[in-house]
Amino acid sequence: MSWNPALDPSIPIGDQVDSIEAVIVPRARDLGGFEVRRALPSAQRQMVGPFIFFDQMGPAEFLSGSKGVDVRPHPHIGLATVTYLLRGRMHHRDSLGTDAWITPGEVNLMTAGHGITHSERMDGPDRQADRSLFGLQTWLALPKAQEDDPASFHNAPEAALPFLEGEGKTLRLILGHGWGEKAPVTLPSETLYADAVLAAHASLPLPDDHEDRGIYVLAGEVTVGGQTFGPAQMLVFRPGDRISVKAGAEGARLMVLGGATMDGPRHIWWNFVASSKERIEAAKEAWRAGDWAHGRFRLPPNDKDEFIPAPER
């Protein structure tokens, strides 16, 4: 498919340099040989569109016999998790009965709504081999009207995602709409999420029909308005400005994210996101009550022998 020729590929110059509203350098955490870089939420921005958490996982290498990623069952409310892998795979189990391996290039959207529990592991025969993992996990805050909806899980294989190629770039649309295409997974709010690979000096125009837009540089360098930015940096742009991103001499890979501004700020505690503190407190009480068979938070039927306790605070 050819690139959309209607979008202006020019690079911002002069006063358009100010179209960069925020530059976010993620906070890095070592989780025992496995590094996670968190760009959202940050001191500069809580959200970009509906995106309220944005984590880069790895890249990491795990030796044969090691656990690798081994996250026990834990709860969520008021959000949707999006797992997008570039390398490796993870075993997802949830309280809906979903039991699936998440693999590179596909989209896995787990909507928590009123409440869900899930685990993420690198288990089974995989532990008997050397493994690698590199990917992104993001959380989308749910609109107030959908915060208490029933939980759900949706998978979209790589082949089902819109793919654009031309003029030295390729782009896979992960969620939402952009560049004249629409991704297959239904979302509760306007969203933009894409994986773009740019050859040396190629330019990527960003859609201008989303209120919030940002990019996260995975590899290489990009130039916006005469400024150059390297890996593990998130740029958030002013609404309404025409933006184009140009790759450096080595090319670049970046994630494009955004969408409609959320209907108010959100409270965050542990794995819970909500528009009110009361919703957070109710979820705390339900998880600590521990009615795993009949309560609000049931454990995954194929992974119910352990769980992560709630923090003390």
C-alpha positions in Angstrom: 0.0 0.0 0.0 1.4 3.4 -0.9 1.9 6.1 1.6 -0.8 8.8 2.1 0.3 11.6 -0.2 -2.2 14.1 1.2 -0.1 14.6 4.4 2.6 17.3 4.3 5.9 15.5 4.9 7.8 18.8 5.7 9.8 19.2 8.9 8.7 21.9 11.3 11.0 24.9 11.2 11.3 28.3 12.9 8.5 28.9 15.5 7.2 25.3 15.0 10.1 24.1 17.2 7.8 25.1 20.1 5.3 22.5 19.0 7.1 20.1 21.3 5.1 20.5 24.5 7.1 18.1 26.7 10.2 15.8 26.5 9.9 12.9 28.9 12.9 10.7 29.9 11.6 7.4 31.3 12.4 6.3 34.8 14.3 3.0 34.7 13.8 0.2 37.2 15.8 -3.1 37.4 13.5 -5.9 38.3 16.2 -8.5 38.8 18.1 -8.6 35.5 15.1 -7.2 33.6 14.8 -3.4 33.1 11.6 -1.5 32.7 11.5 2.1 31.5 8.4 4.0 32.5 7.5 7.1 30.5 4.0 7.6 31.7 2.8 8.9 34.1 5.4 11.5 34.6 5.9 14.9 36.2 5.3 16.6 32.9 2.2 14.6 31.9 -0.2 12.1 33.5 -1.7 11.0 30.2 -1.3 11.4 26.5 -4.8 10.8 25.1 -6.0 7.8 27.1 -2.5 6.4 27.6 -1.8 6.6 31.4 1.0 4.1 31.7 3.7 3.5 29.1 6.4 0.9 29.9 9.3 -0.3 27.7 10.1 -3.9 28.8 13.7 -4.9 28.1 15.4 -5.8 25.8 16.5 -8.6 28.1 18.1 -12.0 27.7 17.2 -15.0 30.0 19.3 -18.1 30.4 17.9 -21.6 30.3 16.3 -22.5 33.7 15.7 -19.0 34.8 12.2 -17.7 35.5 12.5 -14.7 33.3 9.3 -12.6 33.7 7.1 -14.3 36.3 4.3 -12.0 37.4 1.8 -13.7 39.7 -2.0 -13.1 39.5 -2.9 -9.5 40.4 -6.0 -7.2 39.9 -6.9 -4.2 37.8 -9.8 -1.8 37.5 -10.6 1.2 35.4 -8.1 0.6 32.6 -7.3 -1.5 29.5 -3.8 -3.1 29.2 -2.2 -3.3 25.8 0.7 -5.7 25.4 2.8 -5.4 22.2 5.9 -7.5 21.9 8.8 -7.0 19.5 10.7 -10.1 20.6 10.0 -13.1 22.8 6.6 -14.3 24.2 4.7 -14.3 27.4 2.0 -16.5 28.8 -1.2 -14.6 29.7 -3.9 -16.1 32.0 -6.9 -14.1 33.4 -10.0 -14.5 35.5 -12.2 -14.7 32.3 -10.5 -18.0 31.6 -8.3 -16.7 28.8 -5.1 -18.8 28.5 -3.0 -17.5 25.6 0.6 -16.9 24.6 1.3 -13.3 23.6 3.7 -13.2 20.6 5.4 -10.4 18.6 3.4 -8.2 16.3 0.0 -9.0 17.6 -2.3 -6.8 19.8 -3.6 -8.1 23.1 -6.1 -5.7 24.8 -7.4 -6.7 28.2 -10.1 -4.4 29.5 -10.4 -4.5 33.3 -13.6 -2.4 33.7 -15.1 -3.2 37.1 -12.4 -5.8 37.8 -10.1 -8.5 36.4 -7.1 -10.5 37.6 -4.3 -11.9 35.4 -0.8 -13.3 35.4 2.1 -12.9 32.9 4.7 -15.5 32.9 7.5 -17.1 30.8 6.8 -20.6 31.9 6.4 -24.2 30.7 8.9 -25.6 28.2 10.2 -22.1 27.5 12.2 -22.1 30.7 14.3 -24.9 29.4 15.8 -22.7 26.7 17.5 -19.3 26.4 15.0 -16.6 25.8 14.7 -12.9 25.0 12.0 -10.3 25.6 11.5 -6.8 24.2 8.2 -5.0 24.1 5.8 -2.4 25.4 3.0 -2.6 27.8 0.7 0.4 28.0 -2.4 1.2 30.1 -5.4 3.1 28.7 -7.6 4.9 31.2 -11.3 4.1 30.6 -13.8 6.9 30.2 -16.0 7.5 33.3 -19.0 5.9 31.5 -17.0 2.6 31.0 -15.2 2.3 34.3 -17.6 -0.3 35.7 -18.2 -2.2 32.5 -17.6 -6.0 32.5 -14.0 -7.1 31.8 -13.0 -8.5 28.4 -10.0 -9.7 26.4 -9.4 -9.3 22.7 -6.6 -10.5 20.5 -5.8 -9.2 17.0 -3.1 -11.1 15.1 -0.3 -9.3 13.2 -1.9 -10.1 9.9 -5.1 -8.3 10.8 -3.4 -5.0 11.6 -3.3 -2.3 8.9 0.2 -2.0 7.3 1.5 0.9 5.4 4.8 1.0 3.4 6.4 3.6 1.2 8.9 6.4 0.9 11.4 4.8 3.2 9.1 3.9 6.0 6.8 1.1 7.2 4.0 1.5 9.8 1.8 -0.9 11.5 -1.4 0.6 13.1 -1.9 -1.1 16.4 -5.0 0.6 17.8 -7.4 3.3 16.8 -7.2 5.2 13.5 -4.7 7.2 11.5 -3.2 7.7 8.0 -6.6 6.7 6.5 -6.7 3.3 8.2 -8.5 1.8 11.2 -7.3 -1.0 13.5 -9.7 -3.9 14.1 -9.9 -3.8 17.9 -12.8 -1.7 19.3 -11.9 0.9 21.9 -14.0 2.9 24.3 -12.3 6.2 23.4 -10.5 7.8 20.4 -7.0 6.4 20.3 -3.8 6.4 18.1 -1.1 3.8 18.5 1.3 2.7 15.8 4.7 1.1 15.3 6.8 2.9 12.7 10.2 2.0 11.2 12.0 4.8 9.3 14.9 4.3 6.9 17.8 6.9 7.0 16.4 10.4 6.7 12.9 9.3 6.0 10.1 11.5 7.3 6.9 10.5 9.0 3.9 13.0 9.2 1.7 12.5 12.2 -2.1 12.5 11.8 -3.5 15.9 12.8 -7.0 14.7 13.7 -6.1 13.6 17.2 -6.1 16.1 20.1 -3.1 14.5 21.9 -0.1 13.1 20.0 3.3 11.9 21.0 6.1 9.6 20.0 8.4 7.3 21.9 11.8 6.6 20.3 12.7 2.9 20.5 15.9 3.0 18.4 18.0 5.4 16.3 17.5 9.2 16.4 14.8 11.5 15.1 14.7 15.2 14.4 11.7 17.4 15.1 12.0 21.2 14.4 15.8 21.1 14.3 16.2 19.2 17.6 17.5 15.6 17.7 16.2 13.0 20.1 17.6 9.5 20.8 16.3 6.2 22.2 14.1 6.0 25.3 12.6 9.5 25.0 9.0 10.5 24.7 8.0 13.7 22.9 4.5 15.1 23.4 3.3 17.7 20.9 0.9 20.6 21.1 -2.6 20.0 19.8 -3.4 21.2 16.3 0.2 21.6 15.1 1.3 19.9 11.9 4.1 17.6 12.9 6.6 15.5 10.9 9.4 13.4 12.4 12.6 12.8 10.4 14.9 9.8 11.1 18.7 10.3 11.4 21.5 8.7 9.4 21.0 5.3 11.0 17.2 5.3 10.6 14.8 5.0 13.6 12.0 3.0 15.1 9.3 4.7 17.1 5.9 4.3 18.6 3.2 6.9 17.9 0.6 7.4 20.5 -2.3 9.7 21.4 -6.0 10.2 21.0 -8.7 12.3 22.6 -8.0 14.0 25.9 -9.5 12.0 28.8 -12.6 13.3 30.6 -10.7 14.5 33.7 -7.6 13.3 35.7 -7.3 9.9 37.2 -6.3 8.5 40.6 -3.7 5.7 40.5 -3.0 3.2 43.3 -1.0 0.1 42.6 -2.7 -1.6 39.6 -5.9 0.4 40.0 -7.0 3.5 37.9 -10.2 5.4 38.7 -11.9 8.8 38.4 -12.6 8.8 42.1 -10.8 7.8 45.3 -13.9 5.9 46.4 -13.6 3.5 43.5 -10.0 2.9 44.5 -10.9 2.2 48.1 -13.6 -0.2 47.2 -11.2 -2.2 44.9 -8.6 -2.3 47.7 -11.1 -3.7 50.1 -12.3 -6.3 47.6 -8.8 -7.6 46.8 -7.8 -7.7 50.5 -11.0 -9.6 51.4 -9.7 -12.5 49.3 -12.9 -14.1 48.1 -11.1 -15.7 45.2 -14.0 -18.0 44.2 -17.1 -15.7 44.2 -15.9 -12.1 44.8 -15.2 -9.2 42.6 -11.6 -10.5 41.8 -11.5 -14.2 41.0 -8.2 -15.7 40.3 -7.4 -17.1 36.8 -8.8 -20.7 36.7 -5.5 -22.0 35.3 -3.3 -20.0 37.7 -5.0 -19.8 41.1 -2.4 -21.2 43.5 -0.8 -17.9 44.3 -1.3 -14.1 44.0 0.4 -10.7 44.7 -0.8 -9.2 48.0 -1.9 -5.6 48.0 0.7 -3.1 49.2 0.3 -1.9 52.8 -0.2 1.7 51.7 
